[in-house]
Amino acid sequence: MFQRNRPLDLVIPSEQETKSIKELERILKVAGSQPKLVGANGEQIPIPESVYQALCKVVHTMALGQAVAVFPEKRELTTQQAANFLNVSRPYLIKLLEQGEIPYIQVGSHRRVNFDDLKKYKQQRDAKRKQGLKELTQFLEEEGLYAQETGELNQ
């Protein structure tokens, strides 16, 4: 059940819910229909496009069996929340903060990380990884150790 004031808790679909979630995803994909929310009293409210887009993304992710967390973008995260977002350990995140890789503020004895800064770091990290893989693949191809057609390493 939905609980208020817990915006960073992960919502993980149960196996029993998967069939219903996949059916909901199928319904949301129907083109040309105006999605509506129906209240307990039967009142119908059209769902705004921005909410509809967010709902589609959440439902699609959950249909894949993945967990979902929704939170405001202009938000300061705890170090644990930031580590979870980057899929790294909290000690590793602390190391990144102390090395100046990611800006943070100190609130008393606690560090807080701005979500925009975290997102920027993640995009830069992902771009560096992609570039590194591209360079490695190119090197392996030049050395004849990687077959581009099959995408496999030659032994």
VMD Tcl script that builds the backbone (N, CA, C; Angstrom):
set m [mol new atoms 465]
animate dup $m
set s [atomselect $m all]
$s set {name element resname resid chain x y z} {
  {N N MET 1 A 0.838 -1.194 0.000}
  {CA C MET 1 A 0.000 0.000 0.000}
  {C C MET 1 A 0.876 1.248 0.000}
  {N N PHE 2 A 0.390 2.319 -0.574}
  {CA C PHE 2 A 1.112 3.588 -0.683}
  {C C PHE 2 A 1.268 4.224 0.692}
  {N N GLN 3 A 2.495 4.645 1.005}
  {CA C GLN 3 A 2.755 5.332 2.258}
  {C C GLN 3 A 3.322 6.703 1.940}
  {N N ARG 4 A 2.785 7.711 2.574}
  {CA C ARG 4 A 3.231 9.079 2.330}
  {C C ARG 4 A 4.543 9.367 3.065}
  {N N ASN 5 A 5.247 10.393 2.574}
  {CA C ASN 5 A 6.465 10.892 3.198}
  {C C ASN 5 A 7.601 9.868 3.204}
  {N N ARG 6 A 7.607 8.947 2.274}
  {CA C ARG 6 A 8.700 8.000 2.147}
  {C C ARG 6 A 9.098 7.931 0.671}
  {N N PRO 7 A 9.511 9.078 0.069}
  {CA C PRO 7 A 9.688 9.155 -1.371}
  {C C PRO 7 A 10.824 8.325 -1.950}
  {N N LEU 8 A 11.793 7.895 -1.151}
  {CA C LEU 8 A 12.894 7.151 -1.736}
  {C C LEU 8 A 12.836 5.667 -1.432}
  {N N ASP 9 A 11.767 5.194 -0.842}
  {CA C ASP 9 A 11.623 3.763 -0.653}
  {C C ASP 9 A 11.412 3.114 -2.002}
  {N N LEU 10 A 12.035 1.988 -2.180}
  {CA C LEU 10 A 11.850 1.258 -3.425}
  {C C LEU 10 A 10.526 0.525 -3.395}
  {N N VAL 11 A 9.857 0.522 -4.518}
  {CA C VAL 11 A 8.624 -0.241 -4.681}
  {C C VAL 11 A 8.987 -1.414 -5.578}
  {N N ILE 12 A 8.856 -2.613 -5.044}
  {CA C ILE 12 A 9.230 -3.812 -5.773}
  {C C ILE 12 A 7.970 -4.628 -6.037}
  {N N PRO 13 A 7.669 -4.895 -7.303}
  {CA C PRO 13 A 6.453 -5.657 -7.598}
  {C C PRO 13 A 6.595 -7.109 -7.151}
  {N N SER 14 A 5.527 -7.633 -6.565}
  {CA C SER 14 A 5.539 -9.044 -6.177}
  {C C SER 14 A 5.266 -9.887 -7.417}
  {N N GLU 15 A 5.571 -11.167 -7.329}
  {CA C GLU 15 A 5.317 -12.059 -8.462}
  {C C GLU 15 A 3.826 -12.110 -8.787}
  {N N GLN 16 A 2.989 -12.008 -7.757}
  {CA C GLN 16 A 1.543 -12.054 -7.968}
  {C C GLN 16 A 1.046 -10.829 -8.735}
  {N N GLU 17 A 1.729 -9.700 -8.580}
  {CA C GLU 17 A 1.310 -8.464 -9.240}
  {C C GLU 17 A 1.769 -8.362 -10.692}
  {N N THR 18 A 2.739 -9.145 -11.064}
  {CA C THR 18 A 3.355 -9.019 -12.379}
  {C C THR 18 A 2.339 -9.124 -13.513}
  {N N LYS 19 A 1.431 -10.072 -13.441}
  {CA C LYS 19 A 0.439 -10.241 -14.513}
  {C C LYS 19 A -0.428 -8.991 -14.648}
  {N N SER 20 A -0.890 -8.458 -13.533}
  {CA C SER 20 A -1.714 -7.242 -13.567}
  {C C SER 20 A -0.931 -6.050 -14.094}
  {N N ILE 21 A 0.332 -5.953 -13.709}
  {CA C ILE 21 A 1.170 -4.837 -14.158}
  {C C ILE 21 A 1.396 -4.922 -15.668}
  {N N LYS 22 A 1.633 -6.122 -16.172}
  {CA C LYS 22 A 1.817 -6.288 -17.621}
  {C C LYS 22 A 0.532 -5.946 -18.377}
  {N N GLU 23 A -0.612 -6.292 -17.813}
  {CA C GLU 23 A -1.898 -5.945 -18.430}
  {C C GLU 23 A -2.084 -4.428 -18.422}
  {N N LEU 24 A -1.718 -3.785 -17.319}
  {CA C LEU 24 A -1.800 -2.329 -17.229}
  {C C LEU 24 A -0.889 -1.690 -18.274}
  {N N GLU 25 A 0.302 -2.240 -18.448}
  {CA C GLU 25 A 1.226 -1.710 -19.450}
  {C C GLU 25 A 0.611 -1.809 -20.850}
  {N N ARG 26 A -0.019 -2.955 -21.146}
  {CA C ARG 26 A -0.657 -3.139 -22.449}
  {C C ARG 26 A -1.753 -2.098 -22.664}
  {N N ILE 27 A -2.551 -1.845 -21.639}
  {CA C ILE 27 A -3.649 -0.877 -21.735}
  {C C ILE 27 A -3.110 0.542 -21.942}
  {N N LEU 28 A -2.031 0.874 -21.239}
  {CA C LEU 28 A -1.448 2.214 -21.358}
  {C C LEU 28 A -0.859 2.469 -22.742}
  {N N LYS 29 A -0.490 1.401 -23.451}
  {CA C LYS 29 A 0.115 1.550 -24.777}
  {C C LYS 29 A -0.920 1.756 -25.887}
  {N N VAL 30 A -2.198 1.606 -25.583}
  {CA C VAL 30 A -3.237 1.768 -26.599}
  {C C VAL 30 A -3.229 3.217 -27.088}
  {N N ALA 31 A -2.996 3.383 -28.363}
  {CA C ALA 31 A -2.897 4.729 -28.950}
  {C C ALA 31 A -4.275 5.367 -29.082}
  {N N GLY 32 A -4.308 6.670 -28.942}
  {CA C GLY 32 A -5.529 7.426 -29.179}
  {C C GLY 32 A -6.520 7.436 -28.036}
  {N N SER 33 A -6.209 6.774 -26.949}
  {CA C SER 33 A -7.146 6.787 -25.830}
  {C C SER 33 A -6.736 7.858 -24.828}
  {N N GLN 34 A -7.714 8.449 -24.169}
  {CA C GLN 34 A -7.452 9.461 -23.148}
  {C C GLN 34 A -7.487 8.760 -21.790}
  {N N PRO 35 A -6.315 8.571 -21.163}
  {CA C PRO 35 A -6.310 7.894 -19.867}
  {C C PRO 35 A -7.021 8.732 -18.808}
  {N N LYS 36 A -7.744 8.042 -17.927}
  {CA C LYS 36 A -8.488 8.720 -16.866}
  {C C LYS 36 A -8.305 7.968 -15.561}
  {N N LEU 37 A -8.395 8.710 -14.495}
  {CA C LEU 37 A -8.381 8.135 -13.161}
  {C C LEU 37 A -9.821 8.122 -12.687}
  {N N VAL 38 A -10.273 6.987 -12.172}
  {CA C VAL 38 A -11.643 6.873 -11.696}
  {C C VAL 38 A -11.604 6.764 -10.172}
  {N N GLY 39 A -12.247 7.715 -9.506}
  {CA C GLY 39 A -12.290 7.728 -8.056}
  {C C GLY 39 A -13.269 6.702 -7.511}
  {N N ALA 40 A -13.239 6.478 -6.214}
  {CA C ALA 40 A -14.121 5.517 -5.560}
  {C C ALA 40 A -15.592 5.891 -5.765}
  {N N ASN 41 A -15.872 7.182 -5.925}
  {CA C ASN 41 A -17.258 7.635 -6.130}
  {C C ASN 41 A -17.656 7.629 -7.616}
  {N N GLY 42 A -16.769 7.140 -8.492}
  {CA C GLY 42 A -17.075 7.069 -9.914}
  {C C GLY 42 A -16.655 8.301 -10.693}
  {N N GLU 43 A -16.193 9.323 -10.004}
  {CA C GLU 43 A -15.746 10.545 -10.678}
  {C C GLU 43 A -14.531 10.227 -11.557}
  {N N GLN 44 A -14.559 10.703 -12.809}
  {CA C GLN 44 A -13.464 10.476 -13.739}
  {C C GLN 44 A -12.665 11.758 -13.929}
  {N N ILE 45 A -11.350 11.619 -13.816}
  {CA C ILE 45 A -10.459 12.761 -13.965}
  {C C ILE 45 A -9.433 12.417 -15.041}
  {N N PRO 46 A -9.342 13.220 -16.112}
  {CA C PRO 46 A -8.318 12.950 -17.134}
  {C C PRO 46 A -6.916 13.060 -16.528}
  {N N ILE 47 A -6.046 12.150 -16.896}
  {CA C ILE 47 A -4.670 12.172 -16.396}
  {C C ILE 47 A -3.854 13.115 -17.280}
  {N N PRO 48 A -3.207 14.126 -16.691}
  {CA C PRO 48 A -2.382 15.050 -17.487}
  {C C PRO 48 A -1.254 14.292 -18.202}
  {N N GLU 49 A -0.842 14.805 -19.338}
  {CA C GLU 49 A 0.166 14.137 -20.168}
  {C C GLU 49 A 1.460 13.862 -19.404}
  {N N SER 50 A 1.917 14.828 -18.608}
  {CA C SER 50 A 3.178 14.624 -17.877}
  {C C SER 50 A 3.044 13.480 -16.858}
  {N N VAL 51 A 1.906 13.394 -16.200}
  {CA C VAL 51 A 1.664 12.312 -15.243}
  {C C VAL 51 A 1.541 10.988 -15.988}
  {N N TYR 52 A 0.895 11.029 -17.146}
  {CA C TYR 52 A 0.734 9.828 -17.963}
  {C C TYR 52 A 2.098 9.281 -18.393}
  {N N GLN 53 A 2.991 10.170 -18.832}
  {CA C GLN 53 A 4.332 9.738 -19.247}
  {C C GLN 53 A 5.088 9.099 -18.084}
  {N N ALA 54 A 5.013 9.718 -16.907}
  {CA C ALA 54 A 5.678 9.160 -15.722}
  {C C ALA 54 A 5.077 7.802 -15.367}
  {N N LEU 55 A 3.764 7.702 -15.421}
  {CA C LEU 55 A 3.084 6.448 -15.112}
  {C C LEU 55 A 3.522 5.347 -16.079}
  {N N CYS 56 A 3.614 5.667 -17.359}
  {CA C CYS 56 A 4.051 4.680 -18.353}
  {C C CYS 56 A 5.453 4.166 -18.039}
  {N N LYS 57 A 6.359 5.063 -17.666}
  {CA C LYS 57 A 7.729 4.659 -17.343}
  {C C LYS 57 A 7.762 3.765 -16.106}
  {N N VAL 58 A 6.997 4.139 -15.093}
  {CA C VAL 58 A 6.953 3.341 -13.861}
  {C C VAL 58 A 6.377 1.963 -14.146}
  {N N VAL 59 A 5.268 1.908 -14.852}
  {CA C VAL 59 A 4.622 0.624 -15.150}
  {C C VAL 59 A 5.532 -0.249 -16.007}
  {N N HIS 60 A 6.185 0.327 -17.002}
  {CA C HIS 60 A 7.092 -0.447 -17.862}
  {C C HIS 60 A 8.223 -1.056 -17.025}
  {N N THR 61 A 8.820 -0.259 -16.167}
  {CA C THR 61 A 9.917 -0.737 -15.326}
  {C C THR 61 A 9.444 -1.860 -14.410}
  {N N MET 62 A 8.279 -1.674 -13.805}
  {CA C MET 62 A 7.756 -2.703 -12.909}
  {C C MET 62 A 7.346 -3.957 -13.674}
  {N N ALA 63 A 6.877 -3.810 -14.914}
  {CA C ALA 63 A 6.516 -4.969 -15.739}
  {C C ALA 63 A 7.745 -5.830 -16.028}
  {N N LEU 64 A 8.918 -5.207 -16.018}
  {CA C LEU 64 A 10.173 -5.931 -16.201}
  {C C LEU 64 A 10.646 -6.582 -14.901}
  {N N GLY 65 A 9.876 -6.351 -13.822}
  {CA C GLY 65 A 10.224 -6.928 -12.523}
  {C C GLY 65 A 11.238 -6.122 -11.748}
  {N N GLN 66 A 11.474 -4.884 -12.175}
  {CA C GLN 66 A 12.466 -4.045 -11.516}
  {C C GLN 66 A 11.817 -3.149 -10.469}
  {N N ALA 67 A 12.599 -2.759 -9.484}
  {CA C ALA 67 A 12.126 -1.864 -8.436}
  {C C ALA 67 A 12.062 -0.431 -8.962}
  {N N VAL 68 A 11.213 0.387 -8.337}
  {CA C VAL 68 A 11.024 1.775 -8.746}
  {C C VAL 68 A 11.074 2.661 -7.505}
  {N N ALA 69 A 11.697 3.828 -7.649}
  {CA C ALA 69 A 11.672 4.848 -6.609}
  {C C ALA 69 A 11.347 6.171 -7.298}
  {N N VAL 70 A 10.443 6.933 -6.739}
  {CA C VAL 70 A 10.058 8.219 -7.311}
  {C C VAL 70 A 10.345 9.289 -6.270}
  {N N PHE 71 A 11.042 10.342 -6.693}
  {CA C PHE 71 A 11.326 11.438 -5.778}
  {C C PHE 71 A 11.552 12.706 -6.567}
  {N N PRO 72 A 11.364 13.858 -5.915}
  {CA C PRO 72 A 11.569 15.140 -6.602}
  {C C PRO 72 A 13.022 15.291 -7.040}
  {N N GLU 73 A 13.219 15.886 -8.214}
  {CA C GLU 73 A 14.566 16.019 -8.743}
  {C C GLU 73 A 15.396 17.058 -7.987}
  {N N LYS 74 A 14.804 18.106 -7.525}
  {CA C LYS 74 A 15.529 19.148 -6.790}
  {C C LYS 74 A 15.569 18.754 -5.317}
  {N N ARG 75 A 16.392 17.771 -5.013}
  {CA C ARG 75 A 16.363 17.203 -3.690}
  {C C ARG 75 A 17.778 16.873 -3.238}
  {N N GLU 76 A 17.992 17.002 -1.954}
  {CA C GLU 76 A 19.258 16.590 -1.375}
  {C C GLU 76 A 19.097 15.182 -0.827}
  {N N LEU 77 A 20.057 14.335 -1.147}
  {CA C LEU 77 A 19.992 12.945 -0.746}
  {C C LEU 77 A 20.986 12.656 0.367}
  {N N THR 78 A 20.663 11.674 1.186}
  {CA C THR 78 A 21.635 11.184 2.157}
  {C C THR 78 A 22.714 10.432 1.394}
  {N N THR 79 A 23.816 10.141 2.066}
  {CA C THR 79 A 24.880 9.402 1.389}
  {C C THR 79 A 24.412 7.998 1.014}
  {N N GLN 80 A 23.562 7.390 1.819}
  {CA C GLN 80 A 23.066 6.052 1.481}
  {C C GLN 80 A 22.154 6.107 0.254}
  {N N GLN 81 A 21.286 7.112 0.191}
  {CA C GLN 81 A 20.405 7.262 -0.959}
  {C C GLN 81 A 21.214 7.527 -2.224}
  {N N ALA 82 A 22.244 8.375 -2.104}
  {CA C ALA 82 A 23.094 8.687 -3.256}
  {C C ALA 82 A 23.856 7.446 -3.706}
  {N N ALA 83 A 24.368 6.668 -2.761}
  {CA C ALA 83 A 25.080 5.435 -3.105}
  {C C ALA 83 A 24.147 4.457 -3.804}
  {N N ASN 84 A 22.926 4.348 -3.316}
  {CA C ASN 84 A 21.948 3.463 -3.956}
  {C C ASN 84 A 21.673 3.907 -5.387}
  {N N PHE 85 A 21.551 5.210 -5.611}
  {CA C PHE 85 A 21.286 5.736 -6.950}
  {C C PHE 85 A 22.423 5.371 -7.903}
  {N N LEU 86 A 23.661 5.472 -7.432}
  {CA C LEU 86 A 24.816 5.172 -8.280}
  {C C LEU 86 A 25.137 3.676 -8.316}
  {N N ASN 87 A 24.459 2.917 -7.478}
  {CA C ASN 87 A 24.705 1.473 -7.368}
  {C C ASN 87 A 26.138 1.192 -6.929}
  {N N VAL 88 A 26.571 1.942 -5.913}
  {CA C VAL 88 A 27.891 1.748 -5.310}
  {C C VAL 88 A 27.711 1.643 -3.801}
  {N N SER 89 A 28.753 1.252 -3.114}
  {CA C SER 89 A 28.676 1.166 -1.654}
  {C C SER 89 A 28.749 2.571 -1.054}
  {N N ARG 90 A 28.224 2.715 0.140}
  {CA C ARG 90 A 28.283 4.008 0.822}
  {C C ARG 90 A 29.727 4.434 1.080}
  {N N PRO 91 A 30.623 3.522 1.558}
  {CA C PRO 91 A 32.016 3.940 1.743}
  {C C PRO 91 A 32.668 4.442 0.453}
  {N N TYR 92 A 32.359 3.815 -0.682}
  {CA C TYR 92 A 32.921 4.276 -1.958}
  {C C TYR 92 A 32.387 5.664 -2.294}
  {N N LEU 93 A 31.099 5.900 -2.042}
  {CA C LEU 93 A 30.525 7.223 -2.303}
  {C C LEU 93 A 31.209 8.271 -1.425}
  {N N ILE 94 A 31.419 7.950 -0.152}
  {CA C ILE 94 A 32.101 8.889 0.762}
  {C C ILE 94 A 33.476 9.242 0.208}
  {N N LYS 95 A 34.177 8.243 -0.327}
  {CA C LYS 95 A 35.496 8.471 -0.933}
  {C C LYS 95 A 35.377 9.456 -2.102}
  {N N LEU 96 A 34.361 9.265 -2.949}
  {CA C LEU 96 A 34.152 10.176 -4.085}
  {C C LEU 96 A 33.879 11.601 -3.596}
  {N N LEU 97 A 33.087 11.719 -2.535}
  {CA C LEU 97 A 32.771 13.043 -1.986}
  {C C LEU 97 A 34.032 13.708 -1.451}
  {N N GLU 98 A 34.817 12.954 -0.683}
  {CA C GLU 98 A 36.025 13.521 -0.070}
  {C C GLU 98 A 37.093 13.861 -1.097}
  {N N GLN 99 A 37.085 13.167 -2.246}
  {CA C GLN 99 A 38.029 13.472 -3.314}
  {C C GLN 99 A 37.559 14.633 -4.189}
  {N N GLY 100 A 36.348 15.139 -3.919}
  {CA C GLY 100 A 35.828 16.258 -4.681}
  {C C GLY 100 A 35.196 15.862 -6.008}
  {N N GLU 101 A 34.974 14.579 -6.224}
  {CA C GLU 101 A 34.348 14.109 -7.470}
  {C C GLU 101 A 32.887 14.552 -7.560}
  {N N ILE 102 A 32.224 14.610 -6.407}
  {CA C ILE 102 A 30.815 14.999 -6.340}
  {C C ILE 102 A 30.685 16.051 -5.242}
  {N N PRO 103 A 30.102 17.212 -5.554}
  {CA C PRO 103 A 29.908 18.227 -4.511}
  {C C PRO 103 A 28.904 17.753 -3.462}
  {N N TYR 104 A 29.080 18.244 -2.255}
  {CA C TYR 104 A 28.135 17.920 -1.187}
  {C C TYR 104 A 28.130 19.053 -0.167}
  {N N ILE 105 A 27.125 19.033 0.675}
  {CA C ILE 105 A 27.073 19.997 1.778}
  {C C ILE 105 A 27.046 19.214 3.083}
  {N N GLN 106 A 27.459 19.889 4.126}
  {CA C GLN 106 A 27.476 19.285 5.452}
  {C C GLN 106 A 26.305 19.864 6.240}
  {N N VAL 107 A 25.448 18.992 6.760}
  {CA C VAL 107 A 24.328 19.404 7.602}
  {C C VAL 107 A 24.592 18.803 8.969}
  {N N GLY 108 A 25.140 19.614 9.863}
  {CA C GLY 108 A 25.598 19.065 11.137}
  {C C GLY 108 A 26.767 18.134 10.847}
  {N N SER 109 A 26.637 16.888 11.258}
  {CA C SER 109 A 27.694 15.914 10.980}
  {C C SER 109 A 27.366 15.039 9.780}
  {N N HIS 110 A 26.269 15.360 9.097}
  {CA C HIS 110 A 25.817 14.531 7.975}
  {C C HIS 110 A 26.087 15.214 6.635}
  {N N ARG 111 A 26.467 14.413 5.662}
  {CA C ARG 111 A 26.673 14.921 4.303}
  {C C ARG 111 A 25.364 14.790 3.527}
  {N N ARG 112 A 25.111 15.763 2.646}
  {CA C ARG 112 A 23.955 15.706 1.756}
  {C C ARG 112 A 24.443 15.981 0.339}
  {N N VAL 113 A 23.871 15.245 -0.617}
  {CA C VAL 113 A 24.277 15.362 -2.011}
  {C C VAL 113 A 23.087 15.841 -2.822}
  {N N ASN 114 A 23.290 16.897 -3.597}
  {CA C ASN 114 A 22.233 17.410 -4.461}
  {C C ASN 114 A 22.005 16.431 -5.601}
  {N N PHE 115 A 20.745 16.113 -5.876}
  {CA C PHE 115 A 20.431 15.132 -6.912}
  {C C PHE 115 A 20.943 15.560 -8.276}
  {N N ASP 116 A 20.872 16.843 -8.605}
  {CA C ASP 116 A 21.373 17.321 -9.903}
  {C C ASP 116 A 22.868 17.038 -10.051}
  {N N ASP 117 A 23.631 17.268 -8.966}
  {CA C ASP 117 A 25.068 16.995 -8.996}
  {C C ASP 117 A 25.332 15.500 -9.166}
  {N N LEU 118 A 24.539 14.698 -8.495}
  {CA C LEU 118 A 24.687 13.247 -8.578}
  {C C LEU 118 A 24.381 12.744 -9.985}
  {N N LYS 119 A 23.319 13.280 -10.565}
  {CA C LYS 119 A 22.933 12.899 -11.926}
  {C C LYS 119 A 24.025 13.303 -12.926}
  {N N LYS 120 A 24.593 14.490 -12.746}
  {CA C LYS 120 A 25.662 14.966 -13.624}
  {C C LYS 120 A 26.880 14.048 -13.514}
  {N N TYR 121 A 27.250 13.675 -12.290}
  {CA C TYR 121 A 28.381 12.771 -12.087}
  {C C TYR 121 A 28.124 11.440 -12.782}
  {N N LYS 122 A 26.919 10.909 -12.626}
  {CA C LYS 122 A 26.571 9.614 -13.219}
  {C C LYS 122 A 26.658 9.678 -14.738}
  {N N GLN 123 A 26.167 10.755 -15.334}
  {CA C GLN 123 A 26.238 10.905 -16.791}
  {C C GLN 123 A 27.692 10.959 -17.261}
  {N N GLN 124 A 28.534 11.708 -16.536}
  {CA C GLN 124 A 29.949 11.809 -16.892}
  {C C GLN 124 A 30.639 10.456 -16.729}
  {N N ARG 125 A 30.337 9.758 -15.629}
  {CA C ARG 125 A 30.924 8.443 -15.381}
  {C C ARG 125 A 30.530 7.471 -16.493}
  {N N ASP 126 A 29.262 7.475 -16.851}
  {CA C ASP 126 A 28.784 6.568 -17.889}
  {C C ASP 126 A 29.427 6.885 -19.232}
  {N N ALA 127 A 29.605 8.179 -19.538}
  {CA C ALA 127 A 30.245 8.580 -20.793}
  {C C ALA 127 A 31.708 8.124 -20.816}
  {N N LYS 128 A 32.414 8.255 -19.680}
  {CA C LYS 128 A 33.814 7.801 -19.607}
  {C C LYS 128 A 33.895 6.290 -19.791}
  {N N ARG 129 A 32.979 5.564 -19.174}
  {CA C ARG 129 A 32.969 4.105 -19.323}
  {C C ARG 129 A 32.735 3.709 -20.775}
  {N N LYS 130 A 31.777 4.365 -21.408}
  {CA C LYS 130 A 31.458 4.052 -22.802}
  {C C LYS 130 A 32.659 4.339 -23.696}
  {N N GLN 131 A 33.320 5.467 -23.462}
  {CA C GLN 131 A 34.499 5.817 -24.245}
  {C C GLN 131 A 35.624 4.811 -24.010}
  {N N GLY 132 A 35.816 4.403 -22.769}
  {CA C GLY 132 A 36.844 3.412 -22.445}
  {C C GLY 132 A 36.588 2.086 -23.135}
  {N N LEU 133 A 35.345 1.651 -23.144}
  {CA C LEU 133 A 35.001 0.402 -23.832}
  {C C LEU 133 A 35.227 0.524 -25.339}
  {N N LYS 134 A 34.903 1.694 -25.873}
  {CA C LYS 134 A 35.103 1.925 -27.309}
  {C C LYS 134 A 36.589 1.851 -27.654}
  {N N GLU 135 A 37.423 2.485 -26.833}
  {CA C GLU 135 A 38.867 2.474 -27.073}
  {C C GLU 135 A 39.446 1.070 -26.909}
  {N N LEU 136 A 38.975 0.322 -25.906}
  {CA C LEU 136 A 39.446 -1.038 -25.695}
  {C C LEU 136 A 39.073 -1.925 -26.874}
  {N N THR 137 A 37.843 -1.798 -27.338}
  {CA C THR 137 A 37.389 -2.590 -28.480}
  {C C THR 137 A 38.219 -2.262 -29.722}
  {N N GLN 138 A 38.471 -0.976 -29.933}
  {CA C GLN 138 A 39.274 -0.551 -31.083}
  {C C GLN 138 A 40.683 -1.132 -30.995}
  {N N PHE 139 A 41.285 -1.086 -29.818}
  {CA C PHE 139 A 42.630 -1.643 -29.620}
  {C C PHE 139 A 42.636 -3.140 -29.902}
  {N N LEU 140 A 41.653 -3.856 -29.368}
  {CA C LEU 140 A 41.582 -5.307 -29.567}
  {C C LEU 140 A 41.381 -5.656 -31.043}
  {N N GLU 141 A 40.577 -4.841 -31.740}
  {CA C GLU 141 A 40.378 -5.067 -33.177}
  {C C GLU 141 A 41.689 -4.867 -33.938}
  {N N GLU 142 A 42.430 -3.800 -33.604}
  {CA C GLU 142 A 43.701 -3.510 -34.268}
  {C C GLU 142 A 44.726 -4.611 -34.026}
  {N N GLU 143 A 44.670 -5.226 -32.854}
  {CA C GLU 143 A 45.602 -6.302 -32.511}
  {C C GLU 143 A 45.123 -7.661 -33.019}
  {N N GLY 144 A 43.941 -7.682 -33.630}
  {CA C GLY 144 A 43.400 -8.931 -34.155}
  {C C GLY 144 A 42.857 -9.857 -33.081}
  {N N LEU 145 A 42.563 -9.300 -31.922}
  {CA C LEU 145 A 42.072 -10.120 -30.805}
  {C C LEU 145 A 40.556 -10.056 -30.646}
  {N N TYR 146 A 39.908 -9.286 -31.500}
  {CA C TYR 146 A 38.460 -9.100 -31.372}
  {C C TYR 146 A 37.842 -9.133 -32.755}
  {N N ALA 147 A 36.904 -10.045 -32.953}
  {CA C ALA 147 A 36.228 -10.140 -34.245}
  {C C ALA 147 A 34.993 -9.259 -34.219}
  {N N GLN 148 A 35.041 -8.154 -34.982}
  {CA C GLN 148 A 33.954 -7.183 -34.963}
  {C C GLN 148 A 32.645 -7.801 -35.436}
  {N N GLU 149 A 32.688 -8.699 -36.393}
  {CA C GLU 149 A 31.456 -9.283 -36.938}
  {C C GLU 149 A 30.692 -10.069 -35.879}
  {N N THR 150 A 31.439 -10.824 -35.059}
  {CA C THR 150 A 30.769 -11.673 -34.077}
  {C C THR 150 A 30.722 -11.037 -32.702}
  {N N GLY 151 A 31.560 -10.046 -32.454}
  {CA C GLY 151 A 31.603 -9.409 -31.150}
  {C C GLY 151 A 32.248 -10.307 -30.102}
  {N N GLU 152 A 33.113 -11.243 -30.541}
  {CA C GLU 152 A 33.741 -12.171 -29.614}
  {C C GLU 152 A 35.255 -11.979 -29.622}
  {N N LEU 153 A 35.839 -12.278 -28.471}
  {CA C LEU 153 A 37.303 -12.234 -28.377}
  {C C LEU 153 A 37.893 -13.458 -29.056}
  {N N ASN 154 A 38.990 -13.263 -29.806}
  {CA C ASN 154 A 39.701 -14.384 -30.413}
  {C C ASN 154 A 40.698 -14.911 -29.406}
  {N N GLN 155 A 40.782 -16.213 -29.293}
  {CA C GLN 155 A 41.682 -16.813 -28.298}
  {C C GLN 155 A 43.024 -17.111 -28.908}
}
mol reanalyze $m
mol bondsrecalc $m
mol representation Tube
mol addrep $m
